[in-house]
Amino acid sequence: MPRWKALPEELDPQIREFTGQLRRLVDRSGLSIAAVADRTGYSKTSWERYLNGRLLAPRGAIVALGEVTGTNQAHLNTMWELAERAWSRAEMRHDMTMEAIRITQARAALDEAGGPRGHGRSRPSGAVGTAGPAAGAGGSPSVPAQRGSLPRVPQQPQAGPGAAPGHGLPPAVAFAAGIGGQQPPPTRRDGGGGRRTAVIAAVVVGVLLAVTGAVLLIGPDGDSEGAEAATTPSPTPTVSAPVLPAGVECSGSTCAGQDPEDMGCGGEHVRTLSSATVGTSVIEVRYSETCAAAWARITKAAPGDVVEITAGDAGQNGTADATAAAYTPMVAVKRTADVRACATLASGTQGCTAEASE
């Protein structure tokens, strides 16, 4: 049975060549994938993805592999840069394809949701090809809007020469309200005069009520701050989500219980806070400031050895298998001083890391 799986057929030739080179380096070194993971600090799961073309190895993993296998770093970095550009181009093509699919699906959904065209639809007034209302006295005929131009706003009629300045009320109404205007000429005593008087009186009462309401709202001292505070709701502060680097899928509480490699918290985003030797095994507290999370790792372990990470009241654990290594899911971290890693070996030996400093 061959050691390596066949690479995906759709893989870019540049990425295929780079992945093949990584496989040859591992073959010449005589190391297993578990041993490569142990010596480079990148998990076995990550190396399986790198060496099977499912994920492009980060530069840090390539540097570590070069040190482990004694490979010329300049040559390896040049090949990685070419592969990284090819990977970016492939991601861009994938994004464009997915965008086209989403647009097609959206159009299809709109066509299904819409009713039969040409039946039961009315044109809005003022639309192209629809006659507007006829021009009245002192008005102007409506003009159809031209395609690509802004709609025209009808002009307001100007106050006549007899209107009171500044408020636009009829002279008689303005005079009755005491805000200018001129006294209307005497009229004959007939039904029309009585109706006009009643209308004027009603308008005056309305104006006085509006003025009284404004005075009560603003206050006797003309201070409207209280009214504005009572009617204008205070804006609700918004908390924006943290902006994460490309490939990082979680931060803080959203990382709790997640696999650090799957969430992109490993690689260049991780460092070792503390470590300790328990029996013949080595335990480490691995911390990602980007993800605000930590996990524990055990190496040189025997099957059945258990490693645990704690941060305050939260904790996770993992058990080593035949690969002689294991790591735990993540816990959210607020203070690095609260994080500790402990191990319970299959032989019964126990031990923990020292408290990490802030």
Order of alpha helices (4+ residues) and beta strands (2+ residues): alpha-alpha-alpha-alpha-alpha-alpha-alpha-alpha-beta-beta-beta-beta-beta-beta-beta-beta-beta
